[in-house]
């Protein structure tokens, strides 16, 4: 299996995030990608490919133009405001701060603080001097993987960083800015696929992916994640969210409780795979989060190293061209083993 990787990810290296009421060292760091790449090389998983450049066109197929422009200009706007440290929002347009009945986005403050509050869903996703370079580079990684799979590769691993599945059509958060998996899924459709399935196995609900495709039937989204009654992003990811309009029935959430181990997780994964087979997609995109690991510092599932081999084997049984897109996982020293175990398990079973 080929791995697509770009050094651009290093440009996003945040100092701090706000989590659980504390400013702490950012969990989403360059070493995450470094340690995965080292393991890919050590295990001789396959060729490591440098991405092509795709520009903004595939991003704008998924994300709002105003949102994209905001992210492009955010750091310079932050500097112009007199600050040179990581940019975090501190105020949000909750209903009491907007005129009743006014459409969201009809009025956006000219202040960078107002803009961040408009577009951000949390205070844990800093914008830095190199964020724009890193997030557009991550899209190039995903798009290069998409192009390889669309050209006949059985499976490709897009080592994207920063991750993407919490980013929606016009919002960012959860360490995510552009939704790499959603951009790749749309690119498959634009290249001629009739149906695409996205399987999200990250510990946290893929709220951005769901939002982007919620009213569509050409992309089936499935997310296995910690119950939002207990865990971020809290407001989405419930089992009764099944899509709307044309998308009704094409969105499956499988929330699981804290402490979930492989037996329960596998049952949910098998349910997801059965739905994918029923849907009959032309291609599968896997949002590959590894924060389900038993020692992840911000998560509460109990999967072990060997469970990730089994996960790869189960996914391979779909017998579909597959693009793996790297998402979360913050037990950094174990991240390479767990990631490559999924990919190796897939390769061995395919």
C-alpha positions as CSV (number, residue, x, y, z in Angstrom):
1,X,0.0,0.0,0.0
2,X,1.4,3.4,-1.0
3,X,1.5,6.3,1.6
4,X,1.1,9.9,0.5
5,X,3.0,12.3,2.7
6,X,3.9,16.0,2.7
7,X,6.4,17.9,4.8
8,X,4.0,20.8,4.7
9,X,2.3,19.5,7.9
10,X,5.2,20.8,10.0
11,X,4.1,24.3,9.3
12,X,1.2,23.9,11.7
13,X,2.8,23.5,15.2
14,X,0.6,25.1,17.8
15,X,1.9,25.9,21.3
16,X,-1.3,25.7,23.3
17,X,-4.9,24.6,23.2
18,X,-7.8,25.2,25.6
19,X,-9.2,21.8,26.8
20,X,-11.2,20.9,29.9
21,X,-10.7,24.5,31.3
22,X,-6.9,24.5,31.0
23,X,-4.4,25.9,28.5
24,X,-2.1,22.9,27.8
25,X,0.5,21.9,25.2
26,X,-1.3,21.1,22.0
27,X,-2.1,17.4,21.6
28,X,-2.2,17.7,17.8
29,X,1.5,18.0,17.0
30,X,3.9,17.3,14.1
31,X,5.4,14.3,15.9
32,X,2.1,12.5,15.2
33,X,2.8,12.3,11.5
34,X,6.5,11.7,12.0
35,X,6.0,8.6,14.1
36,X,3.5,7.1,11.7
37,X,5.8,7.7,8.8
38,X,8.7,6.1,10.7
39,X,6.5,3.0,11.3
40,X,5.4,2.9,7.6
41,X,9.1,2.8,6.6
42,X,10.1,0.3,9.3
43,X,7.4,-2.1,8.3
44,X,8.0,-1.6,4.6
45,X,4.3,-1.0,4.0
46,X,5.0,0.4,0.5
47,X,6.2,3.4,-1.5
48,X,6.0,6.9,0.1
49,X,4.6,9.3,-2.5
50,X,5.0,13.1,-2.6
51,X,1.6,14.8,-3.3
52,X,0.7,16.7,-6.3
53,X,-0.7,20.3,-6.0
54,X,-4.4,20.8,-6.6
55,X,-5.1,24.4,-5.6
56,X,-8.3,25.5,-4.1
57,X,-10.7,24.0,-6.6
58,X,-11.4,20.7,-4.8
59,X,-11.6,22.6,-1.5
60,X,-14.3,24.9,-2.9
61,X,-16.3,21.9,-4.0
62,X,-16.9,21.1,-0.3
63,X,-16.3,24.3,1.7
64,X,-17.9,27.8,1.6
65,X,-15.8,30.4,-0.2
66,X,-16.1,32.9,2.6
67,X,-14.8,30.3,5.1
68,X,-11.9,29.4,2.8
69,X,-11.0,33.1,2.5
70,X,-11.2,33.5,6.3
71,X,-8.7,30.7,6.8
72,X,-6.4,32.0,4.1
73,X,-6.3,35.5,5.7
74,X,-6.7,34.7,9.4
75,X,-3.1,34.7,10.5
76,X,-2.3,38.0,8.8
77,X,-5.5,39.5,10.3
78,X,-4.4,38.3,13.7
79,X,-1.0,39.9,13.3
80,X,-2.6,43.2,12.2
81,X,-4.6,43.2,15.5
82,X,-1.3,43.4,17.3
83,X,-0.8,39.8,18.4
84,X,1.9,37.3,17.3
85,X,0.9,34.3,19.4
86,X,-1.4,31.4,18.5
87,X,-4.9,32.6,17.5
88,X,-7.8,31.3,19.5
89,X,-11.5,32.5,19.6
90,X,-13.1,33.7,22.8
91,X,-16.6,34.7,21.9
92,X,-19.3,32.9,19.9
93,X,-22.6,34.1,18.2
94,X,-25.0,32.0,20.3
95,X,-28.7,32.7,19.7
96,X,-28.8,35.5,22.3
97,X,-26.1,37.4,20.4
98,X,-27.9,37.3,17.1
99,X,-31.2,38.8,15.9
100,X,-34.0,36.2,16.0
101,X,-34.7,34.9,12.5
102,X,-31.5,36.3,10.9
103,X,-29.8,33.7,8.8
104,X,-26.4,32.6,10.1
105,X,-23.6,34.4,8.2
106,X,-25.7,37.4,7.1
107,X,-23.5,39.6,9.4
108,X,-19.9,38.8,10.2
109,X,-17.8,41.1,12.3
110,X,-14.8,42.7,10.6
111,X,-12.7,41.9,13.7
112,X,-10.6,38.8,13.6
113,X,-11.9,37.9,17.0
114,X,-15.5,38.1,15.7
115,X,-14.6,36.1,12.6
116,X,-13.0,33.3,14.6
117,X,-16.0,33.1,16.8
118,X,-18.2,32.9,13.7
119,X,-16.3,30.1,12.1
120,X,-14.8,28.1,15.1
121,X,-16.7,25.6,17.1
122,X,-14.1,25.4,20.0
123,X,-11.1,27.1,21.6
124,X,-8.9,24.1,21.1
125,X,-7.9,24.6,17.5
126,X,-5.2,27.3,17.2
127,X,-4.4,29.1,14.0
128,X,-0.6,29.7,13.6
129,X,1.7,31.3,11.1
130,X,1.9,28.1,9.1
131,X,-1.6,26.8,9.4
132,X,-2.7,27.7,5.8
133,X,0.3,25.9,4.3
134,X,-0.3,22.8,6.4
135,X,-4.0,22.5,5.8
136,X,-3.8,23.1,2.0
137,X,-0.9,20.6,2.0
138,X,-3.1,18.0,3.8
139,X,-5.7,18.5,1.1
140,X,-3.1,17.8,-1.5
141,X,-2.2,14.6,0.3
142,X,-5.8,13.4,0.3
143,X,-6.4,14.4,-3.3
144,X,-3.2,12.6,-4.4
145,X,-4.5,9.5,-2.6
146,X,-7.9,9.9,-4.2
147,X,-6.3,10.2,-7.7
148,X,-4.3,7.0,-7.1
149,X,-7.3,5.0,-6.0
150,X,-9.4,6.4,-8.9
151,X,-6.7,5.3,-11.3
152,X,-6.9,1.7,-10.1
153,X,-4.9,1.4,-6.8
154,X,-6.5,-1.1,-4.5
155,X,-5.8,1.0,-1.4
156,X,-3.8,4.1,-0.5
157,X,-3.0,5.8,2.8
158,X,-3.2,9.6,2.9
159,X,-1.1,10.7,5.9
160,X,-3.0,14.0,6.3
161,X,-2.1,16.4,9.1
162,X,-3.9,18.4,10.5
163,X,-6.9,16.0,10.5
164,X,-10.2,17.0,9.0
165,X,-13.4,15.2,10.0
166,X,-14.6,17.9,12.5
167,X,-14.5,20.6,9.8
168,X,-17.8,21.4,8.2
169,X,-18.7,23.3,5.1
170,X,-18.2,26.6,6.9
171,X,-16.7,25.9,10.3
172,X,-13.5,24.5,11.9
173,X,-12.6,22.9,15.2
174,X,-11.5,19.7,16.9
175,X,-8.0,20.3,15.5
176,X,-9.6,20.3,12.0
177,X,-9.7,23.0,9.3
178,X,-10.5,21.5,5.9
179,X,-12.3,18.1,5.7
180,X,-9.8,16.0,3.9
181,X,-12.0,12.9,3.7
182,X,-15.0,14.8,2.5
183,X,-13.0,16.6,-0.2
184,X,-11.6,13.3,-1.4
185,X,-15.2,11.8,-1.4
186,X,-16.4,14.7,-3.5
187,X,-13.5,14.2,-5.9
188,X,-14.4,10.6,-6.4
189,X,-17.9,11.7,-7.4
190,X,-16.5,14.3,-9.7
191,X,-14.3,11.6,-11.3
192,X,-17.3,9.5,-12.1
193,X,-18.2,7.4,-9.0
194,X,-21.9,7.2,-8.5
195,X,-21.8,6.4,-4.8
196,X,-19.1,6.8,-2.1
197,X,-19.1,5.6,1.5
198,X,-17.2,7.3,4.3
199,X,-16.5,5.1,7.4
200,X,-15.3,7.2,10.3
201,X,-13.6,5.1,13.1
202,X,-12.2,8.0,15.1
203,X,-13.1,8.1,18.8
204,X,-15.0,11.4,18.2
205,X,-18.0,11.8,16.0
206,X,-17.3,13.0,12.4
207,X,-19.6,16.0,12.8
208,X,-18.1,17.9,9.9
209,X,-18.5,15.1,7.5
210,X,-22.1,14.5,8.5
211,X,-22.9,18.2,8.1
212,X,-21.4,18.4,4.6
213,X,-23.4,15.4,3.2
214,X,-26.4,15.3,5.5
215,X,-28.9,16.1,2.7
216,X,-27.4,13.9,0.0
217,X,-27.7,10.2,-1.0
218,X,-24.6,9.9,-3.1
219,X,-22.4,9.7,0.0
220,X,-23.2,7.3,2.8
221,X,-21.6,8.5,6.1
222,X,-21.1,6.2,9.0
223,X,-19.4,7.1,12.3
224,X,-18.5,4.9,15.2
225,X,-17.6,7.1,18.2
226,X,-18.0,7.9,21.8
227,X,-21.5,8.8,22.8
228,X,-22.0,12.6,22.5
229,X,-23.9,12.6,25.8
230,X,-20.4,12.1,27.3
231,X,-17.9,13.3,24.7
232,X,-16.9,16.0,22.2
233,X,-18.5,17.3,20.0
234,X,-21.5,16.9,22.3
235,X,-24.2,18.3,20.0
236,X,-24.0,15.9,17.1
237,X,-23.5,12.1,16.7
238,X,-26.7,10.7,18.1
239,X,-28.3,7.6,16.7
240,X,-31.4,9.4,15.5
241,X,-29.5,11.6,13.1
242,X,-30.1,9.7,9.9
243,X,-30.1,12.5,7.3
244,X,-32.7,14.7,5.8
245,X,-34.4,15.2,2.5
246,X,-32.6,13.2,-0.1
247,X,-30.1,12.1,2.5
248,X,-32.6,10.5,4.9
249,X,-31.4,7.0,5.6
250,X,-27.9,7.7,4.3
251,X,-26.3,8.6,7.6
252,X,-25.6,6.1,10.4
253,X,-24.3,7.0,13.8
254,X,-23.1,4.3,16.1
255,X,-22.4,6.0,19.5
256,X,-20.7,3.8,22.1
257,X,-20.1,4.3,25.8
258,X,-16.9,5.0,27.7
259,X,-14.9,1.9,28.3
260,X,-15.8,0.2,25.0
261,X,-13.4,-2.6,24.2
262,X,-13.0,-4.7,21.0
263,X,-16.0,-7.1,21.5
264,X,-18.5,-4.3,21.5
265,X,-16.6,-2.2,19.0
266,X,-16.4,-5.0,16.5
267,X,-20.1,-5.6,16.7
268,X,-20.7,-1.9,15.8
269,X,-18.1,-2.1,13.0
270,X,-19.7,-5.2,11.6
271,X,-23.1,-3.3,11.6
272,X,-21.4,-0.5,9.7
273,X,-19.8,-2.8,7.1
274,X,-23.2,-4.5,6.6
275,X,-24.7,-1.1,5.8
276,X,-21.9,-0.3,3.4
277,X,-22.4,-3.6,1.5
278,X,-26.1,-2.8,1.3
279,X,-25.4,0.6,-0.1
280,X,-23.1,-0.7,-2.8
281,X,-20.6,2.1,-3.1
282,X,-18.0,2.4,-5.9
283,X,-15.3,3.3,-3.3
284,X,-14.7,3.5,0.4
285,X,-13.1,6.4,2.3
286,X,-12.0,5.6,5.8
287,X,-11.5,8.4,8.3
288,X,-8.8,6.6,10.2
289,X,-8.7,8.0,13.8
290,X,-6.6,5.9,16.3
291,X,-7.7,7.7,19.5
292,X,-9.8,4.6,20.3
293,X,-6.6,3.2,21.8
294,X,-6.7,2.2,25.5
295,X,-3.9,4.6,26.5
296,X,-5.0,7.7,24.5
297,X,-4.8,10.7,26.8
298,X,-8.0,12.4,25.8
299,X,-10.2,9.4,25.0
300,X,-11.9,6.5,26.9
301,X,-12.1,3.4,24.7
302,X,-10.1,0.3,25.3
303,X,-8.8,-1.0,22.0
304,X,-5.4,-2.7,22.0
305,X,-2.6,-2.9,19.4
306,X,-3.9,-6.2,18.1
307,X,-7.4,-4.9,17.8
308,X,-6.2,-2.6,15.0
309,X,-5.1,-5.5,12.9
310,X,-8.6,-7.0,13.3
311,X,-10.1,-3.6,12.3
312,X,-8.1,-3.6,9.1
313,X,-9.2,-7.2,8.3
314,X,-12.9,-6.3,8.8
315,X,-12.7,-3.3,6.6
316,X,-10.9,-5.3,3.9
317,X,-13.9,-7.6,3.7
318,X,-15.9,-4.9,2.0
319,X,-13.8,-5.7,-1.1
320,X,-13.8,-2.0,-2.2
321,X,-11.2,0.4,-3.5
322,X,-10.2,2.2,-0.3
323,X,-8.7,5.5,0.6
324,X,-7.5,5.7,4.2
325,X,-7.3,9.3,5.5
326,X,-5.4,10.0,8.7
327,X,-7.5,11.6,11.5
328,X,-7.0,11.7,15.3
329,X,-4.9,9.7,17.8
330,X,-2.9,11.3,20.6
331,X,-1.1,8.4,22.3
332,X,1.7,9.6,20.1
333,X,4.4,6.9,20.8
334,X,1.9,4.1,20.0
335,X,0.3,5.9,17.1
336,X,2.6,4.5,14.4
337,X,2.0,0.9,15.5
338,X,-1.7,1.3,15.7
339,X,-2.0,3.0,12.4
340,X,0.1,0.6,10.5
341,X,-1.6,-2.3,12.1
342,X,-4.9,-1.2,10.5
343,X,-3.2,-0.9,7.1
344,X,-1.3,-4.2,7.4
345,X,-4.4,-6.0,8.6
346,X,-6.2,-4.6,5.6
347,X,-3.4,-5.6,3.2
348,X,-3.2,-9.1,4.6
349,X,-7.0,-9.7,4.3
350,X,-7.5,-8.0,0.9
